[in-house]
């Protein structure tokens, strides 16, 4: 009896959700709007990585020709030592990255403004190469998370415009 009740609940769930107005964000036709966004160059240290990741997840081609929207992003980064050894050497850093972005139409009219911030950390080890690799990996992970959240915010904005 429990299996039958669970099956009935699973089968009725889509009908209940549609009655309350729930619409899945990725179930609609947002792909044309997201792929019509040109992501402008970002000059900061991790800007190239952020732009490349956004182009990939928006399914854009990185070419301005024929795009209906432009996304301008300003990226700021800071680093702070947070852990000390007995000899006052810093052994862990927190990197904070903040992106402020503006979505505008092809004519330059501002449509949406938003911001995202990300905190990532890495350890300082005895090998300078390993420390550099950890720092770069930390920045790359932060950029990937930030790009996903920017895409999500833009998707929500496009969905609300319908």
Beta strands, then each sheet from edge to edge (+ up, - down):
strand 1: 37-39
strand 2: 69-84
strand 3: 90-105
strand 4: 110-123
sheet 1: 1+ 2+ 3- 4+
end
